[in-house]
Amino acid sequence: MPTIARTILPALLLLTPSAHADDLQNRGNDPFFQISSAVANCPEPAGPRVSEAEWKRDAHHRIEHGNHCWLEGRCRLPNAFAYDAEIADSARRRLQWLSANLPAWRQSTLWVTVWQRWVLVQGCVAPGFPLASFMAAMREVPDVERLIDQTTAHTERGVPYARFHPATSGQQPAPGRATIP
């Protein structure tokens, strides 16, 4: 019996998720937050969560790209990532302003990622969502270099972004509530 256990146990361990599996994490602490939750069953994006292997693989590019902004004279700060927390705060204020001036934007389930002065909007919008007006308003957030739209009004056709799969990462999905009053 001990021989069978020694043979089967390693095989079973290979089939079960390891407690030490490389969890997906927001290793760069890039701002990532949900801004609305009106569209049901909208898949949560993977956002900036990466494995340790992906983080190590992309580290050089991240450093180089972050510094190019300053070296090229396009940034006042020496690294594009240094803007991200401030951009996220400004985006939240912009969304509060939009709530009063373009309330239809809330007919969505959206997440925002801020990464090296880029703002990525991902999620689902209701039919008739004022996408052009919403994106134009978000482009006005100070220090944003690029705004990327990865939204859909037709989830039955899929979503234009990588989905978060908490079962493979060992994490819980983000709460399904809006963070903007």
N, CA and C atoms as an extended XYZ file, in Angstrom:
543
Properties=species:S:1:pos:R:3:atomname:S:1:resname:S:1:resid:I:1 pbc="F F F"
N         0.813       -1.209        0.000 N   MET     1
C         0.000        0.000        0.000 CA  MET     1
C         0.854        1.269        0.000 C   MET     1
N         1.938        1.349        0.780 N   PRO     2
C         2.754        2.548        0.737 CA  PRO     2
C         3.324        2.825       -0.650 C   PRO     2
N         3.602        1.802       -1.441 N   THR     3
C         4.133        1.997       -2.784 CA  THR     3
C         3.086        2.659       -3.680 C   THR     3
N         1.840        2.228       -3.563 N   ILE     4
C         0.758        2.831       -4.352 CA  ILE     4
C         0.586        4.296       -3.955 C   ILE     4
N         0.607        4.572       -2.673 N   ALA     5
C         0.468        5.954       -2.202 CA  ALA     5
C         1.599        6.820       -2.733 C   ALA     5
N         2.819        6.282       -2.746 N   ARG     6
C         3.955        7.058       -3.261 CA  ARG     6
C         3.837        7.299       -4.753 C   ARG     6
N         3.138        6.437       -5.456 N   THR     7
C         2.966        6.593       -6.896 CA  THR     7
C         1.799        7.519       -7.216 C   THR     7
N         0.705        7.344       -6.514 N   ILE     8
C        -0.510        8.105       -6.813 CA  ILE     8
C        -0.462        9.523       -6.252 C   ILE     8
N         0.093        9.704       -5.072 N   LEU     9
C         0.103       11.023       -4.436 CA  LEU     9
C         0.750       12.090       -5.314 C   LEU     9
N         1.942       11.859       -5.881 N   PRO    10
C         2.507       12.896       -6.755 CA  PRO    10
C         1.625       13.195       -7.963 C   PRO    10
N         0.974       12.177       -8.518 N   ALA    11
C         0.083       12.399       -9.660 CA  ALA    11
C        -1.118       13.246       -9.259 C   ALA    11
N        -1.682       12.969       -8.095 N   LEU    12
C        -2.816       13.765       -7.615 CA  LEU    12
C        -2.409       15.207       -7.356 C   LEU    12
N        -1.223       15.412       -6.840 N   LEU    13
C        -0.757       16.771       -6.581 CA  LEU    13
C        -0.613       17.564       -7.872 C   LEU    13
N        -0.266       16.894       -8.957 N   LEU    14
C        -0.162       17.577      -10.241 CA  LEU    14
C        -1.529       17.997      -10.771 C   LEU    14
N        -2.568       17.258      -10.403 N   LEU    15
C        -3.911       17.547      -10.898 CA  LEU    15
C        -4.652       18.594      -10.075 C   LEU    15
N        -4.242       18.820       -8.843 N   THR    16
C        -4.936       19.783       -7.994 CA  THR    16
C        -4.195       21.108       -7.998 C   THR    16
N        -4.918       22.217       -7.923 N   PRO    17
C        -4.247       23.511       -7.888 CA  PRO    17
C        -3.348       23.602       -6.665 C   PRO    17
N        -2.179       24.100       -6.876 N   SER    18
C        -1.216       24.218       -5.791 CA  SER    18
C        -1.522       25.428       -4.923 C   SER    18
N        -1.310       25.263       -3.638 N   ALA    19
C        -1.478       26.396       -2.726 CA  ALA    19
C        -0.418       27.450       -3.007 C   ALA    19
N         0.647       27.035       -3.693 N   HIS    20
C         1.734       27.962       -4.011 CA  HIS    20
C         1.696       28.402       -5.471 C   HIS    20
N         0.567       28.189       -6.133 N   ALA    21
C         0.456       28.580       -7.535 CA  ALA    21
C         0.684       30.079       -7.656 C   ALA    21
N         1.195       30.475       -8.807 N   ASP    22
C         1.510       31.881       -9.035 CA  ASP    22
C         0.223       32.662       -9.252 C   ASP    22
N        -0.257       33.344       -8.222 N   ASP    23
C        -1.490       34.114       -8.311 CA  ASP    23
C        -1.318       35.316       -9.225 C   ASP    23
N        -2.410       35.659       -9.879 N   LEU    24
C        -2.432       36.892      -10.653 CA  LEU    24
C        -2.576       38.043       -9.669 C   LEU    24
N        -1.711       39.028       -9.801 N   GLN    25
C        -1.731       40.179       -8.904 CA  GLN    25
C        -1.461       41.455       -9.686 C   GLN    25
N        -1.886       42.555       -9.120 N   ASN    26
C        -1.588       43.874       -9.667 CA  ASN    26
C        -0.216       44.269       -9.113 C   ASN    26
N         0.821       43.682       -9.675 N   ARG    27
C         2.183       43.811       -9.142 CA  ARG    27
C         2.746       45.221       -9.274 C   ARG    27
N         2.259       45.991      -10.235 N   GLY    28
C         2.730       47.360      -10.406 CA  GLY    28
C         1.880       48.384       -9.680 C   GLY    28
N         0.881       47.908       -8.935 N   ASN    29
C        -0.051       48.800       -8.235 CA  ASN    29
C        -0.661       49.837       -9.175 C   ASN    29
N        -0.960       49.405      -10.390 N   ASP    30
C        -1.597       50.297      -11.353 CA  ASP    30
C        -3.038       50.541      -10.913 C   ASP    30
N        -3.505       51.792      -10.929 N   PRO    31
C        -4.889       52.053      -10.540 CA  PRO    31
C        -5.853       51.243      -11.411 C   PRO    31
N        -6.752       50.510      -10.757 N   PHE    32
C        -7.739       49.660      -11.423 CA  PHE    32
C        -8.976       49.660      -10.548 C   PHE    32
N       -10.100       50.161      -11.081 N   PHE    33
C       -11.288       50.285      -10.251 CA  PHE    33
C       -12.548       50.227      -11.105 C   PHE    33
N       -13.611       49.723      -10.484 N   GLN    34
C       -14.913       49.661      -11.139 CA  GLN    34
C       -15.617       50.991      -10.922 C   GLN    34
N       -16.237       51.514      -11.996 N   ILE    35
C       -16.886       52.821      -11.890 CA  ILE    35
C       -18.402       52.758      -12.009 C   ILE    35
N       -18.943       51.641      -12.496 N   SER    36
C       -20.395       51.509      -12.612 CA  SER    36
C       -20.759       50.028      -12.649 C   SER    36
N       -22.052       49.743      -12.406 N   SER    37
C       -22.475       48.336      -12.363 CA  SER    37
C       -23.935       48.144      -12.774 C   SER    37
N       -24.419       48.892      -13.760 N   ALA    38
C       -25.827       48.822      -14.153 CA  ALA    38
C       -26.138       47.708      -15.159 C   ALA    38
N       -25.154       47.256      -15.920 N   VAL    39
C       -25.378       46.205      -16.914 CA  VAL    39
C       -25.052       44.862      -16.266 C   VAL    39
N       -26.065       44.003      -16.197 N   ALA    40
C       -25.887       42.702      -15.538 CA  ALA    40
C       -25.005       41.765      -16.367 C   ALA    40
N       -24.354       40.860      -15.672 N   ASN    41
C       -23.564       39.790      -16.293 CA  ASN    41
C       -22.439       40.279      -17.193 C   ASN    41
N       -21.859       41.394      -16.857 N   CYS    42
C       -20.721       41.899      -17.614 CA  CYS    42
C       -19.453       41.282      -17.019 C   CYS    42
N       -18.674       40.561      -17.811 N   PRO    43
C       -17.477       39.920      -17.270 CA  PRO    43
C       -16.434       40.936      -16.800 C   PRO    43
N       -15.870       40.661      -15.646 N   GLU    44
C       -14.818       41.521      -15.110 CA  GLU    44
C       -13.543       41.349      -15.931 C   GLU    44
N       -12.901       42.457      -16.306 N   PRO    45
C       -11.643       42.338      -17.045 CA  PRO    45
C       -10.499       41.857      -16.147 C   PRO    45
N        -9.505       41.274      -16.775 N   ALA    46
C        -8.315       40.845      -16.038 CA  ALA    46
C        -7.609       42.051      -15.438 C   ALA    46
N        -7.736       43.194      -16.105 N   GLY    47
C        -7.089       44.398      -15.594 CA  GLY    47
C        -5.579       44.242      -15.581 C   GLY    47
N        -4.923       44.890      -14.640 N   PRO    48
C        -3.458       44.843      -14.598 CA  PRO    48
C        -2.904       43.642      -13.830 C   PRO    48
N        -3.735       42.649      -13.558 N   ARG    49
C        -3.276       41.471      -12.810 CA  ARG    49
C        -2.428       40.584      -13.715 C   ARG    49
N        -1.230       40.263      -13.266 N   VAL    50
C        -0.322       39.404      -14.029 CA  VAL    50
C         0.348       38.400      -13.098 C   VAL    50
N         0.852       37.338      -13.683 N   SER    51
C         1.608       36.349      -12.913 CA  SER    51
C         3.008       36.899      -12.648 C   SER    51
N         3.711       36.266      -11.742 N   GLU    52
C         5.082       36.695      -11.459 CA  GLU    52
C         5.959       36.531      -12.694 C   GLU    52
N         5.748       35.452      -13.446 N   ALA    53
C         6.537       35.227      -14.660 CA  ALA    53
C         6.286       36.340      -15.681 C   ALA    53
N         5.012       36.735      -15.864 N   GLU    54
C         4.697       37.832      -16.783 CA  GLU    54
C         5.310       39.140      -16.296 C   GLU    54
N         5.246       39.371      -14.995 N   TRP    55
C         5.807       40.582      -14.407 CA  TRP    55
C         7.304       40.670      -14.692 C   TRP    55
N         8.011       39.584      -14.472 N   LYS    56
C         9.461       39.569      -14.716 CA  LYS    56
C         9.768       39.734      -16.199 C   LYS    56
N         8.973       39.089      -17.048 N   ARG    57
C         9.189       39.180      -18.488 CA  ARG    57
C         9.014       40.620      -18.983 C   ARG    57
N         8.028       41.332      -18.433 N   ASP    58
C         7.710       42.677      -18.907 CA  ASP    58
C         8.419       43.792      -18.150 C   ASP    58
N         9.208       43.460      -17.143 N   ALA    59
C         9.824       44.483      -16.284 CA  ALA    59
C        10.689       45.456      -17.080 C   ALA    59
N        11.530       44.952      -17.969 N   HIS    60
C        12.417       45.832      -18.731 CA  HIS    60
C        11.601       46.792      -19.601 C   HIS    60
N        10.607       46.262      -20.292 N   HIS    61
C         9.759       47.103      -21.141 CA  HIS    61
C         9.047       48.160      -20.308 C   HIS    61
N         8.553       47.765      -19.153 N   ARG    62
C         7.833       48.688      -18.281 CA  ARG    62
C         8.745       49.838      -17.847 C   ARG    62
N         9.963       49.507      -17.454 N   ILE    63
C        10.918       50.538      -17.023 CA  ILE    63
C        11.281       51.439      -18.193 C   ILE    63
N        11.611       50.823      -19.319 N   GLU    64
C        12.026       51.590      -20.490 CA  GLU    64
C        10.910       52.494      -20.990 C   GLU    64
N         9.712       51.945      -21.110 N   HIS    65
C         8.582       52.729      -21.601 CA  HIS    65
C         8.228       53.852      -20.628 C   HIS    65
N         8.291       53.562      -19.346 N   GLY    66
C         7.994       54.582      -18.348 CA  GLY    66
C         8.940       55.764      -18.406 C   GLY    66
N        10.215       55.500      -18.705 N   ASN    67
C        11.225       56.560      -18.740 CA  ASN    67
C        11.268       57.314      -20.065 C   ASN    67
N        10.848       56.688      -21.161 N   HIS    68
C        10.903       57.340      -22.469 CA  HIS    68
C        10.123       58.641      -22.499 C   HIS    68
N         9.026       58.681      -21.812 N   CYS    69
C         8.190       59.881      -21.775 CA  CYS    69
C         9.027       61.097      -21.364 C   CYS    69
N         9.810       60.934      -20.314 N   TRP    70
C        10.631       62.029      -19.805 CA  TRP    70
C        11.821       62.294      -20.724 C   TRP    70
N        12.490       61.235      -21.161 N   LEU    71
C        13.653       61.399      -22.032 CA  LEU    71
C        13.294       62.094      -23.338 C   LEU    71
N        12.093       61.851      -23.833 N   GLU    72
C        11.643       62.466      -25.081 CA  GLU    72
C        11.076       63.868      -24.870 C   GLU    72
N        11.029       64.330      -23.622 N   GLY    73
C        10.538       65.668      -23.333 CA  GLY    73
C         9.023       65.794      -23.373 C   GLY    73
N         8.288       64.673      -23.273 N   ARG    74
C         6.829       64.711      -23.294 CA  ARG    74
C         6.232       64.744      -21.899 C   ARG    74
N         7.056       64.522      -20.867 N   CYS    75
C         6.576       64.473      -19.486 CA  CYS    75
C         7.405       65.404      -18.617 C   CYS    75
N         6.764       65.992      -17.631 N   ARG    76
C         7.496       66.812      -16.673 CA  ARG    76
C         8.085       65.958      -15.563 C   ARG    76
N         7.527       64.757      -15.333 N   LEU    77
C         8.039       63.833      -14.316 CA  LEU    77
C         8.924       62.785      -14.991 C   LEU    77
N         9.906       62.230      -14.264 N   PRO    78
C        10.876       61.323      -14.883 CA  PRO    78
C        10.350       59.928      -15.217 C   PRO    78
N         9.095       59.642      -14.942 N   ASN    79
C         8.554       58.329      -15.259 CA  ASN    79
C         7.053       58.462      -15.501 C   ASN    79
N         6.574       57.898      -16.597 N   ALA    80
C         5.152       58.005      -16.940 CA  ALA    80
C         4.257       57.392      -15.869 C   ALA    80
N         4.738       56.369      -15.159 N   PHE    81
C         3.932       55.741      -14.118 CA  PHE    81
C         3.714       56.662      -12.920 C   PHE    81
N         4.560       57.670      -12.759 N   ALA    82
C         4.427       58.596      -11.635 CA  ALA    82
C         3.138       59.422      -11.726 C   ALA    82
N         2.540       59.480      -12.879 N   TYR    83
C         1.302       60.236      -13.085 CA  TYR    83
C         0.047       59.449      -12.707 C   TYR    83
N         0.152       58.133      -12.657 N   ASP    84
C        -1.036       57.284      -12.647 CA  ASP    84
C        -1.988       57.514      -11.479 C   ASP    84
N        -1.494       57.621      -10.267 N   ALA    85
C        -2.386       57.826       -9.116 CA  ALA    85
C        -3.132       59.158       -9.242 C   ALA    85
N        -2.429       60.189       -9.680 N   GLU    86
C        -3.059       61.501       -9.856 CA  GLU    86
C        -4.098       61.464      -10.983 C   GLU    86
N        -3.788       60.760      -12.068 N   ILE    87
C        -4.751       60.622      -13.165 CA  ILE    87
C        -5.993       59.886      -12.675 C   ILE    87
N        -5.801       58.833      -11.889 N   ALA    88
C        -6.946       58.081      -11.350 CA  ALA    88
C        -7.823       58.981      -10.480 C   ALA    88
N        -7.212       59.796       -9.632 N   ASP    89
C        -7.984       60.726       -8.798 CA  ASP    89
C        -8.746       61.733       -9.662 C   ASP    89
N        -8.078       62.273      -10.682 N   SER    90
C        -8.737       63.223      -11.586 CA  SER    90
C        -9.873       62.551      -12.347 C   SER    90
N        -9.675       61.297      -12.756 N   ALA    91
C       -10.728       60.562      -13.470 CA  ALA    91
C       -11.945       60.373      -12.574 C   ALA    91
N       -11.718       60.081      -11.308 N   ARG    92
C       -12.847       59.927      -10.376 CA  ARG    92
C       -13.621       61.244      -10.239 C   ARG    92
N       -12.894       62.359      -10.147 N   ARG    93
C       -13.565       63.665      -10.067 CA  ARG    93
C       -14.334       63.951      -11.359 C   ARG    93
N       -13.740       63.581      -12.487 N   ARG    94
C       -14.397       63.789      -13.780 CA  ARG    94
C       -15.693       62.984      -13.843 C   ARG    94
N       -15.662       61.772      -13.316 N   LEU    95
C       -16.860       60.926      -13.305 CA  LEU    95
C       -17.943       61.509      -12.406 C   LEU    95
N       -17.557       62.132      -11.306 N   GLN    96
C       -18.542       62.804      -10.453 CA  GLN    96
C       -19.186       63.957      -11.217 C   GLN    96
N       -18.376       64.704      -11.947 N   TRP    97
C       -18.895       65.798      -12.762 CA  TRP    97
C       -19.839       65.243      -13.832 C   TRP    97
N       -19.445       64.125      -14.457 N   LEU    98
C       -20.286       63.508      -15.482 CA  LEU    98
C       -21.620       63.020      -14.917 C   LEU    98
N       -21.621       62.600      -13.667 N   SER    99
C       -22.868       62.134      -13.050 CA  SER    99
C       -23.919       63.233      -13.042 C   SER    99
N       -23.490       64.473      -12.894 N   ALA   100
C       -24.422       65.605      -12.899 CA  ALA   100
C       -24.712       66.101      -14.313 C   ALA   100
N       -23.732       65.998      -15.210 N   ASN   101
C       -23.861       66.598      -16.534 CA  ASN   101
C       -24.152       65.620      -17.674 C   ASN   101
N       -23.887       64.351      -17.461 N   LEU   102
C       -24.174       63.315      -18.455 CA  LEU   102
C       -24.545       62.036      -17.704 C   LEU   102
N       -25.666       62.068      -16.954 N   PRO   103
C       -26.001       60.945      -16.074 CA  PRO   103
C       -26.198       59.616      -16.802 C   PRO   103
N       -26.459       59.649      -18.095 N   ALA   104
C       -26.664       58.405      -18.846 CA  ALA   104
C       -25.410       57.532      -18.873 C   ALA   104
N       -24.247       58.092      -18.521 N   TRP   105
C       -23.019       57.277      -18.524 CA  TRP   105
C       -23.109       56.133      -17.521 C   TRP   105
N       -23.967       56.290      -16.517 N   ARG   106
C       -24.085       55.259      -15.485 CA  ARG   106
C       -24.809       54.004      -15.979 C   ARG   106
N       -25.393       54.054      -17.168 N   GLN   107
C       -26.044       52.866      -17.735 CA  GLN   107
C       -24.973       51.968      -18.356 C   GLN   107
N       -24.118       51.481      -17.487 N   SER   108
C       -22.952       50.716      -17.914 CA  SER   108
C       -22.430       49.892      -16.745 C   SER   108
N       -21.541       48.981      -17.053 N   THR   109
C       -20.730       48.300      -16.048 CA  THR   109
C       -19.306       48.426      -16.566 C   THR   109
N       -18.553       49.317      -15.956 N   LEU   110
C       -17.236       49.666      -16.485 CA  LEU   110
C       -16.150       49.610      -15.420 C   LEU   110
N       -14.951       49.306      -15.892 N   TRP   111
C       -13.745       49.353      -15.073 CA  TRP   111
C       -12.744       50.257      -15.772 C   TRP   111
N       -11.901       50.900      -14.985 N   VAL   112
C       -10.857       51.775      -15.509 CA  VAL   112
C        -9.512       51.272      -15.002 C   VAL   112
N        -8.553       51.211      -15.913 N   THR   113
C        -7.159       50.939      -15.560 CA  THR   113
C        -6.351       52.142      -16.009 C   THR   113
N        -5.472       52.633      -15.150 N   VAL   114
C        -4.565       53.714      -15.517 CA  VAL   114
C        -3.164       53.123      -15.520 C   VAL   114
N        -2.477       53.286      -16.643 N   TRP   115
C        -1.165       52.672      -16.823 CA  TRP   115
C        -0.307       53.584      -17.683 C   TRP   115
N         0.753       54.128      -17.109 N   GLN   116
C         1.714       55.017      -17.767 CA  GLN   116
C         1.058       56.116      -18.605 C   GLN   116
N         0.110       56.803      -17.974 N   ARG   117
C        -0.626       57.916      -18.570 CA  ARG   117
C        -1.680       57.476      -19.574 C   ARG   117
N        -1.902       56.187      -19.706 N   TRP   118
C        -2.967       55.680      -20.559 CA  TRP   118
C        -4.149       55.322      -19.676 C   TRP   118
N        -5.354       55.605      -20.151 N   VAL   119
C        -6.574       55.228      -19.445 CA  VAL   119
C        -7.299       54.213      -20.322 C   VAL   119
N        -7.540       53.052      -19.755 N   LEU   120
C        -8.210       51.960      -20.442 CA  LEU   120
C        -9.589       51.777      -19.815 C   LEU   120
N       -10.638       51.931      -20.619 N   VAL   121
C       -12.014       51.758      -20.155 CA  VAL   121
C       -12.519       50.434      -20.721 C   VAL   121
N       -12.914       49.527      -19.821 N   GLN   122
C       -13.355       48.196      -20.233 CA  GLN   122
C       -14.703       47.880      -19.601 C   GLN   122
N       -15.530       47.150      -20.332 N   GLY   123
C       -16.797       46.717      -19.767 CA  GLY   123
C       -17.933       46.755      -20.760 C   GLY   123
N       -19.136       46.864      -20.206 N   CYS   124
C       -20.362       46.751      -20.991 CA  CYS   124
C       -21.197       48.022      -20.844 C   CYS   124
N       -21.810       48.415      -21.956 N   VAL   125
C       -22.669       49.598      -21.952 CA  VAL   125
C       -24.055       49.208      -22.445 C   VAL   125
N       -25.055       49.927      -21.985 N   ALA   126
C       -26.433       49.681      -22.410 CA  ALA   126
C       -26.635       50.233      -23.819 C   ALA   126
N       -27.609       49.693      -24.554 N   PRO   127
C       -27.933       50.277      -25.864 CA  PRO   127
C       -28.252       51.766      -25.693 C   PRO   127
N       -27.756       52.577      -26.594 N   GLY   128
C       -27.978       54.011      -26.515 CA  GLY   128
C       -27.016       54.735      -25.589 C   GLY   128
N       -26.047       54.024      -25.039 N   PHE   129
C       -25.057       54.644      -24.159 CA  PHE   129
C       -24.342       55.762      -24.917 C   PHE   129
N       -24.155       56.929      -24.287 N   PRO   130
C       -23.518       58.066      -24.966 CA  PRO   130
C       -21.990       57.903      -25.030 C   PRO   130
N       -21.536       56.893      -25.778 N   LEU   131
C       -20.118       56.531      -25.795 CA  LEU   131
C       -19.219       57.677      -26.252 C   LEU   131
N       -19.566       58.337      -27.346 N   ALA   132
C       -18.718       59.417      -27.860 CA  ALA   132
C       -18.580       60.542      -26.835 C   ALA   132
N       -19.675       60.944      -26.218 N   SER   133
C       -19.627       62.016      -25.212 CA  SER   133
C       -18.848       61.580      -23.979 C   SER   133
N       -19.055       60.332      -23.564 N   PHE   134
C       -18.344       59.813      -22.394 CA  PHE   134
C       -16.839       59.792      -22.647 C   PHE   134
N       -16.430       59.252      -23.781 N   MET   135
C       -14.994       59.166      -24.088 CA  MET   135
C       -14.388       60.559      -24.273 C   MET   135
N       -15.122       61.466      -24.887 N   ALA   136
C       -14.616       62.834      -25.054 CA  ALA   136
C       -14.374       63.475      -23.690 C   ALA   136
N       -15.285       63.252      -22.756 N   ALA   137
C       -15.120       63.814      -21.409 CA  ALA   137
C       -13.926       63.182      -20.696 C   ALA   137
N       -13.726       61.882      -20.878 N   MET   138
C       -12.593       61.214      -20.230 CA  MET   138
C       -11.253       61.639      -20.839 C   MET   138
N       -11.257       62.011      -22.117 N   ARG   139
C       -10.025       62.496      -22.756 CA  ARG   139
C        -9.553       63.811      -22.136 C   ARG   139
N       -10.465       64.537      -21.505 N   GLU   140
C       -10.122       65.825      -20.910 CA  GLU   140
C        -9.455       65.708      -19.545 C   GLU   140
N        -9.318       64.493      -19.017 N   VAL   141
C        -8.626       64.307      -17.733 CA  VAL   141
C        -7.171       64.727      -17.932 C   VAL   141
N        -6.638       65.598      -17.073 N   PRO   142
C        -5.270       66.089      -17.243 CA  PRO   142
C        -4.231       64.968      -17.264 C   PRO   142
N        -3.213       65.160      -18.092 N   ASP   143
C        -2.043       64.285      -18.212 CA  ASP   143
C        -2.317       62.943      -18.872 C   ASP   143
N        -3.533       62.711      -19.377 N   VAL   144
C        -3.814       61.462      -20.084 CA  VAL   144
C        -3.212       61.560      -21.481 C   VAL   144
N        -2.347       60.611      -21.790 N   GLU   145
C        -1.720       60.578      -23.109 CA  GLU   145
C        -2.593       59.833      -24.120 C   GLU   145
N        -3.240       58.759      -23.667 N   ARG   146
C        -4.050       57.947      -24.572 CA  ARG   146
C        -5.250       57.382      -23.818 C   ARG   146
N        -6.410       57.386      -24.480 N   LEU   147
C        -7.632       56.796      -23.933 CA  LEU   147
C        -8.016       55.628      -24.833 C   LEU   147
N        -8.201       54.458      -24.233 N   ILE   148
C        -8.502       53.251      -24.999 CA  ILE   148
C        -9.889       52.749      -24.612 C   ILE   148
N       -10.733       52.559      -25.617 N   ASP   149
C       -12.106       52.088      -25.425 CA  ASP   149
C       -12.176       50.592      -25.720 C   ASP   149
N       -12.459       49.809      -24.689 N   GLN   150
C       -12.696       48.374      -24.863 CA  GLN   150
C       -14.045       48.038      -24.230 C   GLN   150
N       -15.091       48.651      -24.788 N   THR   151
C       -16.445       48.429      -24.281 CA  THR   151
C       -17.286       47.747      -25.354 C   THR   151
N       -18.393       47.175      -24.919 N   THR   152
C       -19.329       46.554      -25.852 CA  THR   152
C       -20.756       46.747      -25.357 C   THR   152
N       -21.667       46.850      -26.306 N   ALA   153
C       -23.096       46.870      -25.987 CA  ALA   153
C       -23.710       45.510      -26.301 C   ALA   153
N       -22.880       44.575      -26.761 N   HIS   154
C       -23.367       43.263      -27.198 CA  HIS   154
C       -22.518       42.157      -26.590 C   HIS   154
N       -22.744       41.870      -25.325 N   THR   155
C       -21.937       40.842      -24.652 CA  THR   155
C       -22.146       39.459      -25.255 C   THR   155
N       -23.266       39.247      -25.928 N   GLU   156
C       -23.493       37.941      -26.556 CA  GLU   156
C       -22.464       37.665      -27.657 C   GLU   156
N       -21.818       38.702      -28.145 N   ARG   157
C       -20.765       38.548      -29.161 CA  ARG   157
C       -19.380       38.438      -28.528 C   ARG   157
N       -19.334       38.493      -27.207 N   GLY   158
C       -18.050       38.464      -26.505 CA  GLY   158
C       -17.651       39.857      -26.067 C   GLY   158
N       -16.555       39.932      -25.356 N   VAL   159
C       -16.052       41.224      -24.890 CA  VAL   159
C       -14.665       41.463      -25.490 C   VAL   159
N       -14.307       42.723      -25.708 N   PRO   160
C       -13.038       43.041      -26.376 CA  PRO   160
C       -11.832       43.113      -25.434 C   PRO   160
N       -11.846       42.324      -24.387 N   TYR   161
C       -10.748       42.348      -23.422 CA  TYR   161
C       -10.588       40.974      -22.789 C   TYR   161
N        -9.441       40.763      -22.171 N   ALA   162
C        -9.198       39.515      -21.442 CA  ALA   162
C       -10.031       39.528      -20.166 C   ALA   162
N       -10.678       38.418      -19.888 N   ARG   163
C       -11.523       38.308      -18.697 CA  ARG   163
C       -10.704       37.867      -17.490 C   ARG   163
N       -11.177       38.286      -16.324 N   PHE   164
C       -10.584       37.830      -15.065 CA  PHE   164
C       -11.202       36.489      -14.715 C   PHE   164
N       -10.372       35.530      -14.417 N   HIS   165
C       -10.829       34.190      -14.035 CA  HIS   165
C       -10.349       33.899      -12.623 C   HIS   165
N       -11.158       34.232      -11.607 N   PRO   166
C       -10.708       34.049      -10.225 CA  PRO   166
C       -10.406       32.602       -9.875 C   PRO   166
N       -11.014       31.644      -10.558 N   ALA   167
C       -10.756       30.236      -10.244 CA  ALA   167
C        -9.306       29.869      -10.525 C   ALA   167
N        -8.702       30.483      -11.545 N   THR   168
C        -7.321       30.155      -11.870 CA  THR   168
C        -6.338       31.001      -11.087 C   THR   168
N        -6.797       32.087      -10.514 N   SER   169
C        -5.875       32.955       -9.780 CA  SER   169
C        -5.987       32.789       -8.277 C   SER   169
N        -7.036       32.127       -7.824 N   GLY   170
C        -7.232       31.985       -6.384 CA  GLY   170
C        -7.774       33.244       -5.736 C   GLY   170
N        -8.237       34.216       -6.535 N   GLN   171
C        -8.727       35.483       -6.001 CA  GLN   171
C       -10.225       35.594       -6.216 C   GLN   171
N       -10.829       36.469       -5.458 N   GLN   172
C       -12.243       36.781       -5.617 CA  GLN   172
C       -12.367       37.922       -6.615 C   GLN   172
N       -13.432       37.939       -7.434 N   PRO   173
C       -13.623       39.077       -8.320 CA  PRO   173
C       -13.877       40.342       -7.510 C   PRO   173
N       -13.663       41.465       -8.157 N   ALA   174
C       -13.917       42.742       -7.498 CA  ALA   174
C       -15.394       42.836       -7.159 C   ALA   174
N       -15.741       43.548       -6.095 N   PRO   175
C       -17.151       43.698       -5.739 CA  PRO   175
C       -17.929       44.303       -6.904 C   PRO   175
N       -19.157       43.868       -7.100 N   GLY   176
C       -19.969       44.339       -8.208 CA  GLY   176
C       -20.713       45.609       -7.875 C   GLY   176
N       -20.047       46.578       -7.351 N   ARG   177
C       -20.713       47.836       -7.008 CA  ARG   177
C       -19.899       49.001       -7.553 C   ARG   177
N       -20.571       50.058       -7.832 N   ALA   178
C       -19.888       51.242       -8.332 CA  ALA   178
C       -19.113       51.910       -7.210 C   ALA   178
N       -17.995       52.501       -7.564 N   THR   179
C       -17.198       53.198       -6.567 CA  THR   179
C       -17.339       54.709       -6.695 C   THR   179
N       -18.086       55.146       -7.689 N   ILE   180
C       -18.287       56.577       -7.900 CA  ILE   180
C       -19.700       56.921       -7.440 C   ILE   180
N       -19.862       57.861       -6.505 N   PRO   181
C       -21.206       58.199       -6.024 CA  PRO   181
C       -22.062       58.829       -7.100 C   PRO   181
